[in-house]
């Protein structure tokens, strides 16, 4: 019997779960940040973390260069 070894081929960040609620919360967070609706961000971050979002996923959205004023 052959054993199958899964290899993602990525050597950077670990593989993360794709929970639909987490992804939706992160998407809404991205939209809130781009529209400068900061009052909703705290709740969206809490929801995303509750459903498995990792620190780097939230940090990547918060550090988005498109939000930097010119």
Secondary structure by P-SEA (a helix, b strand, c coil): cbbbbbbccccccccccccaaaaaaaaaaaaaaaaccccaaaaaaaaaaaacccaaaaaaaaaccccccc
